[in-house]
Amino acid sequence: MSVNNSLTKANAKVGITTYLTNDSVKQQINSIIGQSSGKFITSIISAVNANPALQECTNSSILSAALLGESLKLSPSPQLQNFYLVPYKDKEKGMVAQFQLGYRGYVQLATRSGVYRKLNVLPIKKGELIKFDALNEEIEVNLIADEEEREKAETIGYYAMFEYLNGFRKAIYWSKTKMLAHADRYSKAFSKDTYQKIQEGKIPANEMWKYSSPWYSSFDDMGCKTMLRQLISRWGLMSVEMEKAYTSDMATINEDLSPTYVDTEDTPLEAPKTDEKPVEAEKAVESTPKKAKADNGANNAAAAALFGGNA
């Protein structure tokens, strides 16, 4: 599945609606998606129109990222938060759209795998945490009963857990301080200092469009996504779909839907953010293949043992 090279040569300054309804582009989309192409195009237009910074990105990068999401059967609708189209300034290509998986996308992909009995992730609010026993991975909390009151309360940490059908269980807890440090270190689109200024109302509303990273607009959602990413990538069983989403997360997507890494997480295939030129997918895989392949092999072997070779 790929976007024809001729389509990417179209004028990048043409509006996304004009671009997507161009006969050649529309024909290519129809050949990939089929009858649902109208809904697909509408959802992309909605996502781009809701984000002024995204409107500065090349149309081909937006379409490629959206097509990757479609291949994973995830919607680009901002309301569903399956995945995000995030603007990123590339030194060579200019403004491009980055594919960034949302925590609801992780939940969907994990649920589809059919190997989890339980999967949960939750922001922990101020006054709720009694203790987290890291040795036994047990948490004791007193959750705020009123949902509206709980939503408004300050977040102090994040908890995530899963349990396989065979009973194996894993759980982790991070403080918000740790999550802020993680985002500040690994996301090129995020600054802890800028986030603090936003929380204190020191950045005018008419300038907020510049800070389009979901880390600014939906920090708790990104915190939940990071917890699931850390939990599943280290100890979980990953379907082929989830591996594809995992390796493409926080990357710009090429015409053949392969990823070029432009933003990073603390995971086997990635490294902390630097000022260096983004590493292409092939180079990233070549630089750290043994551990990643070993982990995937162990996961697949475990899955086969658990589910009769059908994982």
C-alpha positions in Angstrom: 0.0 0.0 0.0 1.5 3.3 -1.0 0.7 6.8 -2.3 1.7 7.2 -5.9 4.8 9.3 -6.4 3.0 11.6 -8.8 0.5 12.5 -6.1 3.2 13.9 -3.8 4.4 16.3 -6.4 1.1 18.3 -6.3 1.5 21.8 -5.0 2.0 21.5 -1.2 0.3 24.9 -0.7 -3.0 23.8 -2.1 -5.6 23.4 0.7 -6.2 19.9 2.1 -9.7 19.8 0.8 -8.6 20.7 -2.8 -5.8 18.2 -2.6 -7.9 15.3 -1.3 -10.6 15.9 -3.9 -8.2 16.1 -6.8 -9.2 13.4 -9.2 -5.8 11.6 -9.2 -5.5 11.7 -5.4 -9.1 10.7 -4.9 -8.6 7.8 -7.3 -5.5 6.6 -5.4 -7.4 6.8 -2.1 -10.3 4.9 -3.5 -8.0 2.2 -4.8 -6.7 1.7 -1.3 -9.7 2.3 0.9 -12.7 1.6 -1.3 -16.2 2.6 -0.5 -15.4 4.2 2.9 -13.1 6.8 1.2 -15.6 9.6 1.6 -15.7 9.2 5.4 -11.9 8.9 5.4 -11.4 12.2 3.5 -13.9 14.0 5.7 -12.2 12.9 8.9 -8.8 14.1 7.6 -10.2 17.5 6.6 -11.8 17.8 10.0 -8.5 17.0 11.8 -6.5 19.5 9.6 -9.1 22.3 9.9 -9.0 22.0 13.7 -5.2 22.6 13.8 -3.8 25.7 12.1 -0.2 24.4 12.5 -1.2 21.2 10.7 -2.4 23.3 7.8 1.2 24.3 7.2 2.3 20.7 6.7 2.7 19.0 3.3 -0.5 17.4 2.1 1.3 14.2 1.1 2.7 13.7 4.7 -0.8 14.3 6.1 -2.3 11.7 3.7 0.4 9.1 4.3 0.0 9.4 8.1 -3.7 9.1 7.8 -3.4 6.1 5.4 -1.2 4.3 8.0 -3.9 4.9 10.6 -6.5 3.6 8.2 -4.4 0.5 7.6 -4.6 -0.1 11.3 -8.4 0.5 11.2 -8.0 3.6 13.4 -9.8 6.9 12.8 -7.9 10.2 12.5 -10.9 12.0 14.0 -9.6 14.3 16.8 -12.7 13.4 18.9 -11.9 9.7 18.9 -8.2 10.2 19.8 -7.1 6.9 18.1 -4.1 8.7 16.7 -3.0 12.2 16.1 -1.6 14.0 13.1 1.1 16.2 14.7 3.0 19.0 12.9 6.8 18.7 12.9 9.4 20.9 11.3 11.9 18.8 9.3 15.1 20.5 8.3 14.9 19.1 4.8 11.2 18.8 4.0 9.8 21.7 6.0 6.6 21.2 7.9 5.4 17.6 7.9 2.7 15.6 9.7 3.8 13.0 12.2 1.8 9.9 13.0 1.3 9.7 16.8 -0.8 6.9 18.3 -3.3 7.9 21.0 -3.9 5.8 24.2 -7.3 4.8 22.9 -5.5 3.4 19.8 -3.3 1.3 22.0 -6.3 0.0 23.9 -8.1 -0.9 20.6 -5.1 -2.7 19.2 -4.4 -4.6 22.4 -8.1 -5.6 22.7 -8.2 -6.9 19.2 -5.2 -9.2 19.9 -7.5 -11.3 22.2 -4.7 -12.2 24.6 -5.6 -9.8 27.5 -8.2 -10.5 30.1 -7.7 -7.1 31.7 -6.1 -3.9 30.5 -6.4 -0.6 32.4 -4.7 2.8 32.6 -5.8 5.6 34.8 -4.6 9.0 35.9 -4.3 9.2 39.7 -5.7 12.4 41.3 -4.5 14.3 44.3 -5.6 12.7 47.6 -6.4 9.3 45.9 -3.1 7.5 46.2 -2.5 5.7 49.5 0.5 3.6 48.4 2.0 1.7 45.4 4.0 -1.4 46.3 6.5 -1.5 43.5 7.8 -4.9 44.6 4.5 -6.7 44.5 3.0 -4.2 41.9 0.0 -3.6 44.0 -1.7 -0.2 44.3 -4.0 1.1 47.1 -6.2 4.1 46.2 -9.3 5.8 47.4 -10.8 7.1 44.2 -12.9 10.3 44.2 -16.5 9.0 43.8 -17.9 12.0 41.9 -16.8 11.8 38.3 -17.0 15.5 37.6 -15.1 16.4 40.7 -12.5 13.8 39.9 -12.1 15.1 36.3 -11.3 18.6 37.7 -8.9 17.3 40.4 -5.1 17.7 39.9 -3.3 14.7 38.5 -0.4 13.4 40.5 0.5 10.2 38.7 -0.5 7.4 36.3 -1.2 3.7 36.8 -1.4 1.0 34.2 -1.8 -2.8 34.4 -2.7 -5.8 32.2 -3.5 -9.4 32.9 -3.2 -12.3 30.3 -5.9 -14.9 29.9 -3.5 -17.3 31.7 -3.3 -15.1 34.8 0.1 -13.4 34.3 -0.2 -9.8 35.5 2.0 -6.7 35.3 1.5 -3.2 36.7 3.4 0.1 36.8 3.0 3.5 38.4 4.7 6.8 37.5 4.4 10.1 39.3 3.5 13.1 37.2 6.9 14.5 37.9 8.4 11.5 36.2 6.0 11.8 33.3 6.9 15.5 32.8 10.6 14.6 32.8 10.0 11.8 30.3 8.0 14.0 27.9 10.6 16.8 28.2 13.4 14.5 27.4 12.0 12.4 24.7 9.4 14.6 22.8 10.9 17.2 20.5 7.5 18.9 20.4 7.3 19.4 24.2 9.0 21.6 26.8 8.3 21.2 30.5 8.9 24.9 31.0 6.4 25.8 28.2 3.9 23.4 29.7 4.2 25.1 33.1 3.7 28.5 31.5 0.5 27.2 29.8 -0.8 25.9 33.1 -0.1 29.3 34.7 -1.9 31.1 31.9 1.2 32.9 30.8 0.8 32.1 27.1 -2.0 34.1 25.3 -4.9 32.1 23.9 -4.2 33.4 20.3 -0.7 31.9 20.4 -1.8 28.4 21.6 -2.0 27.1 18.1 1.8 27.1 18.0 1.8 24.4 20.7 -0.1 21.7 18.8 1.5 18.7 20.4 -1.1 16.6 22.3 1.3 16.7 25.2 0.1 20.3 25.7 -3.5 19.9 24.9 -4.1 16.4 26.3 -1.3 15.7 28.8 -3.2 13.1 30.8 -4.2 11.2 27.6 -0.6 11.2 26.5 0.5 10.1 29.9 -1.9 7.2 29.7 -0.6 6.4 26.2 3.0 6.4 27.5 2.1 4.1 30.3 0.5 1.6 28.0 3.5 1.9 25.6 6.0 1.3 28.4 3.9 -1.6 29.8 3.1 -3.5 26.6 6.4 -2.9 24.8 8.4 -4.3 27.8 6.2 -7.1 29.1 3.1 -7.5 26.8 2.3 -9.7 23.9 2.1 -7.6 20.6 0.1 -8.5 17.6 1.4 -7.8 14.1 -0.9 -4.7 14.0 0.4 -3.5 17.3 4.0 -4.0 16.3 3.4 -2.0 13.2 1.7 0.8 15.2 4.5 0.7 17.8 7.3 1.1 15.3 5.5 3.8 13.4 4.5 5.8 16.5 5.9 9.4 16.5 7.3 9.1 13.0 6.6 10.8 9.7 5.2 8.3 7.2 6.7 7.7 3.8 4.8 7.0 0.6 5.2 3.3 1.1 3.9 3.7 4.7 7.3 3.0 6.2 8.3 5.3 9.1 11.0 7.9 9.4 11.6 8.7 13.0 11.4 12.3 14.0 10.3 12.1 17.7 11.4 9.6 20.3 10.3 7.5 23.3 12.5 5.6 25.7 12.0 2.3 23.9 14.3 -0.3 22.3 14.0 1.1 18.8 14.4 4.8 19.8 16.8 7.2 21.5 16.5 10.5 23.4 15.8 13.6 21.4 18.9 15.5 20.0 19.5 18.2 17.4 20.7 15.6 14.9 19.0 14.9 11.7 16.1 12.3 12.1 17.2 8.7 11.6 15.5 6.9 8.8 13.5 3.7 9.6 16.0 1.3 8.0 18.9 2.9 10.0 17.0 2.8 13.2 16.2 -0.8 12.8 19.8 -1.6 11.9 21.2 0.2 14.8 19.2 -1.7 17.5 17.8 -4.9 15.9 19.1 -7.6 18.2 17.3 -6.7 21.4 14.1 -5.6 19.6 14.0 -8.8 17.6 14.9 -10.9 20.6 12.0 -9.2 22.6 9.6 -9.8 19.7 10.7 -13.4 19.4 10.2 -14.0 23.1 6.8 -12.4 22.9 5.8 -14.5 19.9 7.1 -17.7 21.6 5.2 -16.9 24.8 2.1 -16.2 22.8 2.3 -19.5 20.9 2.7 -21.3 24.2 -0.3 -19.6 25.7 -2.6 -19.7 22.8 -1.7 -22.8 20.8 0.5 -21.1 18.3 -2.3 -18.6 17.2 -0.9 -15.4 18.7 
